[in-house]
Amino acid sequence: MRPHFGSSLVFALALLFGPALHAQQVSPPATAVCDFDSSHQIAVEYAPLTVDLKRFAFGREIPFNRAWTPGGRPLTLFINHPVIVGDKELPVGAYTMFVIPSEKQWTLVVSRSTDTSGKYDEREDLVRMPMETGELSSAENEFSVYFAHEGPDRCSMRLDLAKQRAWVVFQDKK
């Protein structure tokens, strides 16, 4: 009787949580890089996330006003030369980043923690800053991170998913 109960429980859980798990499929880690010059770079490792646009909705699959870790893992930031984000200088090192989406404003959090388990601890925040946001002309079913050069010493990190784009500028500290 015990093995039957266990397999029934697994089946019942699959029925309950299967659609939610199917709505967000996680891919192997990807990397986005900004080369300020040949010796000054920043890189972000992230989990690309594919969503079913017919079922996906911000505020539901990705809750508003809470730290979000795409694919259950924070973005990881690596910098080999000091940079400025917002009004804060970040020294050389590795950091984790979290995004806090809301209906009107997204917030980027850079944490001194390098724990990639997905646990967010506000006491580890180094930078917490609002991100610029906009609407994409066509919906993207894959969460992606990339950099766009805005000048010789400036790159904007852009996050795209569904019809949303959020971005923030990183500036090389010369």
Summary of the structure (lengths in Angstrom):
residues: 174
radius of gyration: 18.2
end to end distance: 69.5
largest distance: 69.5
contacts: 489
relative contact order: 0.18
helix: 16%
strand: 55%
